[in-house]
Amino acid sequence: MGVGRTLRKSASELPSTSLSERAPTVKKPTSPLLVLAVLAALFAGCGGGGSSKSSSGGSKNTTPTGGGGVNGISVGNCLNQDENFLVQPSQTVLDGQSPAGVSFTLTFYKDSAAARAAAAKKNKKFTALVENAVVDFKGNPSPFAGAPPAKISKVELAAIKRCIDKTKA
């Protein structure tokens, strides 16, 4: 044999490889993706539901707190859907945030006189009167160091008034 020569082995002399000795195949993570797709489909179907109007034999809700059909639920729905607020509606009190991020509580009273009396007991810096409701925005942080605390704006108060007026109709 000469220098630098290599011997070739015949096919029968090579080590045999069976199917069980092959490198493992990479499994794709289909099950986590499938779960994620199902969850996305479920969340996409939640909350959007459309609205349907139905009458209940002509009987009106006789328990709203305020004139006509004005209550926290109808006003809250208007604020959420039409005015870009983020509120948690309930019958008499709304807790939420204005589009500018100011946290507030909107409390409805039987009439505007009761709302005025309640507003008079609160700090005027953090209270606003809108129709038969009192807006309390106490406890908001300053937007930057040295500035006064954030307040609900006149534009946002006008949006609340629009929703109250809309639900009166």
C-alpha positions as CSV (number, residue, x, y, z in Angstrom):
1,M,0.0,0.0,0.0
2,G,1.2,3.3,-0.9
3,V,1.4,6.4,1.1
4,G,-1.7,8.5,1.1
5,R,-4.0,5.8,-0.3
6,T,-7.2,4.9,1.5
7,L,-9.1,1.8,1.2
8,R,-12.7,1.8,0.2
9,K,-15.1,-0.5,1.9
10,S,-17.7,-2.3,0.0
11,A,-21.4,-1.7,0.8
12,S,-21.6,-5.0,2.7
13,E,-18.8,-3.9,5.0
14,L,-20.5,-0.6,6.0
15,P,-22.4,-0.5,9.3
16,S,-26.1,-1.2,8.7
17,T,-28.7,1.4,9.6
18,S,-32.2,0.4,10.2
19,L,-35.3,2.7,10.4
20,S,-35.1,2.6,14.2
21,E,-31.6,4.0,14.2
22,R,-32.3,7.1,12.2
23,A,-32.0,10.6,13.7
24,P,-35.3,11.6,15.4
25,T,-37.6,13.8,13.3
26,V,-38.4,17.2,14.6
27,K,-42.0,17.4,15.8
28,K,-43.7,20.7,15.1
29,P,-45.5,22.3,18.0
30,T,-49.0,22.0,16.5
31,S,-50.9,21.4,19.7
32,P,-49.9,24.7,21.4
33,L,-50.7,26.6,18.2
34,L,-54.0,24.8,17.9
35,V,-54.9,25.7,21.5
36,L,-53.9,29.3,20.8
37,A,-56.1,29.5,17.7
38,V,-59.1,28.1,19.5
39,L,-58.7,30.6,22.4
40,A,-58.4,33.4,19.9
41,A,-61.6,32.3,18.2
42,L,-63.4,32.1,21.5
43,F,-62.3,35.6,22.6
44,A,-63.1,37.1,19.2
45,G,-66.7,35.9,19.6
46,C,-67.1,37.3,23.2
47,G,-68.4,40.7,23.9
48,G,-69.2,41.7,20.4
49,G,-72.6,40.1,20.2
50,G,-74.8,42.8,18.5
51,S,-77.8,44.2,20.1
52,S,-81.4,43.3,19.8
53,K,-84.3,45.3,21.0
54,S,-87.2,43.5,22.5
55,S,-90.3,44.7,24.3
56,S,-91.6,43.1,27.4
57,G,-95.3,43.7,26.8
58,G,-95.1,47.5,27.2
59,S,-94.0,47.5,30.8
60,K,-91.2,50.0,31.5
61,N,-88.4,49.6,34.1
62,T,-89.7,51.6,37.0
63,T,-86.5,51.5,39.1
64,P,-84.1,53.8,37.2
65,T,-82.5,56.4,39.3
66,G,-83.1,59.6,37.4
67,G,-85.6,60.9,35.0
68,G,-87.0,58.7,32.2
69,G,-84.8,55.7,31.4
70,V,-81.6,57.3,32.9
71,N,-79.6,54.9,35.0
72,G,-76.0,53.8,35.3
73,I,-76.3,50.9,32.9
74,S,-77.8,52.8,30.0
75,V,-75.4,55.8,30.5
76,G,-72.4,53.4,31.0
77,N,-73.2,51.5,27.8
78,C,-73.3,54.8,25.9
79,L,-70.0,56.0,27.4
80,N,-68.3,52.7,26.5
81,Q,-69.7,52.3,23.0
82,D,-70.0,55.9,21.8
83,E,-67.6,58.0,23.7
84,N,-64.5,55.8,24.2
85,F,-64.8,55.7,28.0
86,L,-64.0,52.5,29.9
87,V,-66.6,52.1,32.7
88,Q,-68.1,49.4,34.7
89,P,-71.9,50.0,34.6
90,S,-74.2,49.4,37.4
91,Q,-77.7,50.7,38.3
92,T,-76.6,53.8,40.3
93,V,-72.8,54.1,40.2
94,L,-70.3,53.9,37.4
95,D,-66.6,53.4,38.1
96,G,-64.2,53.8,35.2
97,Q,-61.8,55.9,33.2
98,S,-62.2,58.8,30.7
99,P,-60.5,58.6,27.3
100,A,-57.7,60.6,28.8
101,G,-57.1,58.0,31.5
102,V,-58.7,60.0,34.4
103,S,-60.3,57.6,36.9
104,F,-63.7,58.7,38.2
105,T,-66.9,57.6,39.9
106,L,-70.2,58.7,38.5
107,T,-73.1,58.5,41.0
108,F,-76.7,59.0,39.9
109,Y,-79.3,60.6,42.2
110,K,-83.1,60.8,42.2
111,D,-83.1,64.3,40.9
112,S,-80.8,67.3,40.2
113,A,-81.5,68.8,43.7
114,A,-80.3,65.6,45.4
115,A,-77.2,65.6,43.1
116,R,-76.4,69.2,44.0
117,A,-76.7,68.5,47.7
118,A,-74.3,65.5,47.4
119,A,-71.8,67.5,45.3
120,A,-71.9,70.3,47.9
121,K,-70.5,67.9,50.5
122,K,-67.5,67.0,48.3
123,N,-64.3,68.8,47.5
124,K,-65.0,71.2,44.6
125,K,-61.5,70.5,43.1
126,F,-62.4,66.9,42.4
127,T,-66.1,67.0,41.8
128,A,-68.4,67.9,38.9
129,L,-72.2,68.1,38.6
130,V,-73.8,66.7,35.4
131,E,-77.6,66.8,35.3
132,N,-78.7,64.4,38.2
133,A,-75.3,62.9,38.6
134,V,-72.1,63.7,40.5
135,V,-68.6,63.0,39.0
136,D,-65.9,62.3,41.6
137,F,-62.4,62.2,40.2
138,K,-60.5,62.4,43.5
139,G,-57.2,60.4,43.8
140,N,-55.8,60.7,40.3
141,P,-52.0,61.1,40.1
142,S,-50.2,64.1,38.5
143,P,-49.4,63.7,34.8
144,F,-45.8,64.8,35.6
145,A,-43.8,65.9,38.6
146,G,-44.9,69.2,40.1
147,A,-48.2,69.3,38.2
148,P,-51.6,69.2,39.9
149,P,-53.6,65.9,39.8
150,A,-55.3,65.0,36.6
151,K,-58.9,66.2,36.2
152,I,-61.7,65.2,34.0
153,S,-61.9,67.7,31.2
154,K,-64.9,69.8,30.0
155,V,-65.0,67.8,26.8
156,E,-65.3,64.6,28.8
157,L,-68.0,66.1,31.0
158,A,-69.8,67.1,27.8
159,A,-69.6,63.5,26.7
160,I,-71.2,62.3,30.0
161,K,-74.0,64.9,29.5
162,R,-74.6,63.7,25.9
163,C,-75.0,60.1,27.2
164,I,-77.4,61.2,30.0
165,D,-79.4,63.2,27.5
166,K,-79.4,60.4,25.0
167,T,-80.8,57.9,27.5
168,K,-83.6,60.4,28.5
169,A,-85.1,60.1,25.0
